[in-house]
Amino acid sequence: MVVSNDGGLDLLPRLRPTLSKKELPAKFEELRQFALMPSSPPDHDREFDITGWVERHAYYLDEAQCGSVNEWIAACRERATRGSAVQISPRILKRDPSFDPDRDLT
């Protein structure tokens, strides 16, 4: 929402940047690899970065991708808290109905 000096009010749509069709699968594969690791990954910071990137770009996921990503993130979080009283409840990602791959992916 923008209020101008003359008191006018404008509503601006939430604009999302386009995302490369190649970038998304590369990030998914990296997250999947972290999720499949039986023990702590050698690079916790990178795992955290990839998980965060995918969560921030959830808008670009279709239904099947949301299901896979939710499983992979849950596996990473479960492994990270194994043997600890601390539990991390990840945000459950769902397909955004306004997502249009033809428009939003380049």
N, C-alpha and C positions, 0 to 999 in steps of 0.2 A: 504494500500500500504506500502510495506517495501523496503527500499533501503539499501542494504548491503554495507559493507566497500569496496568491490571490484567493486561497482557501479552497481551491479545487482539489478533488480527491480522485486519484487514479489507482486502479487495481492492476497489478502486473502479474502475469502468469508465472508460474515456477518454470523457468527454463533450465533444461538439463543439457549438458554438453553431449555431443555425439560421441560414441565410443567405437573404436575399431573392432571389427568382427574378429580380427586375429588376436586382439589383446585378451578378450574374455576367455576363450578356451585355454590360453596359456596360463592364466591365473588359476583357472579351475584345475588344471593338471598339477600345478604346483601345490595347491591346497590338498588335492587328492593324495599326492605323494606324502605330504606331512601326515595326513590322517591314517595312512597305511603303516606308518612307522610303529614298530612294536614297543619302542621305548622312547625316552625323551629325544627330540630332534637335536642335531648338533648346533642348530642356530635358532634358539627360542625367539629372538627378536624378529627374524625373517618370518617365522610361522605366525607371530603376532601381527606383523605387517600385512601378510597375505590375507589372513582371516579378516582383519579390519578393512582391507581394500574391497574384498568380496562383499562384506556387509554394507559398506558405503555405496556399492554399485548394485545393490539388490534390485533396483528398478529395472535393470536390463535382463533379469532372469525370467525364463519361462517356467511353467509349472514343474516340469521334470528336473530342470536345473535347480530349482528351489529345493526339491526333495533331496537331491544328491548333496548339495551344499550344506543343507541342514544336518545331514548325517555326518559329513566330513568335519564340520565345525564341532559337533557334539563329541566326536571321537577325539579331536584335538583337546577339547576342554576336559574331557573325562581323564585323558592321560595326564594332563597338566595338574589335575587335582587328586590323582590316585594316591591313596594313603594319607590324605589330608582331611581335616574336618571342614575345610573350605569347599564350597560347591559353587560353580559358575553356571548360571542358567542363561544359555545363549538366546538371543532374539530369534524367534521362528520366522524365517523368511517366506513370504508368499508372493505370488505373481501379482504385479501391479497391472490392473486392467487397462490403464492408459498407455502402457508400453506398446509401441509399434516398431518391430524390428526393421521394417523397410525405411522408416523415418529416422529411428534413433541409433541405428548401427551403420557405420560407414565402411 
